[in-house]
Amino acid sequence: MDKIAKVISLITLGLVVFPCLLYFLGAIELDAVKWAALAGTIGWFISTPLWMSRKLPVDANQVEI
């Protein structure tokens, strides 16, 4: 699951970066950049926490002394 989430995260990050570069070069229009960046941002915020999450520390009520 982690590998799939990492790949999706990388692809969606590319959806944010590459259209901006293409717009800078004059290859695509601004509306296409906006839609690609929006889709990439939403996909990145959904996929990245799946593989980047950390283990939560143990609560004090779960520890027996």
N, C-alpha and C positions, 0 to 999 in steps of 0.2 A: 504494500500500500504506500509506503514511504517513497519508493522509487517512482511510482506513477504520479504521486502528488508533486514530487520534485520536477518531473518532466513537464507536467501541466503548468507549474509555477514558472518554469523557464520560458515556455512557449508564450504564456500570457505576458510575461515581462517583455518579451520580444515584440508583442503586439503594441506595447506602449512606446518602445524605443525606435523600431524600424520605420514606422509610418512618419515619425517626426523627421527622421533623416531623409526619407523620400520626399517629404514636403520641402525640406530645406534645399534639396536638389531640383525641385520643381517637377517631380515625376507624378505627384498626386495632388488632389485638391484638399482644401482645409476641412471640408465636411467629412471626407473619408478618414482624415487623421483624427478628428474628434470622435467618430464612431469606433474606430479601432482602439483608440486610447481608452475610451469608456469601457469597451468589452474587455480589454486587457487588464484594466484596473479592477474591475469586478471579479474577473477570474483569478487574479493574483491574490486579492484579499480573501477569496474563498479557499484557494488551494494551499497557500503558504502556511497558515496556522496548522494544517493537518500534519505537516512534517516538521515544523519548527517549534512545536509545543514542547514544553519542558515538564518534567515530573514535579508534581507539587510536593512540598515538604510535609512531613508527618505532623499532624495536629497534636497538641498536648493531651487531648482526651484519648488519643489512640496509643499513647506510650504508657507502659506499666512500669512503675518504679518499685 
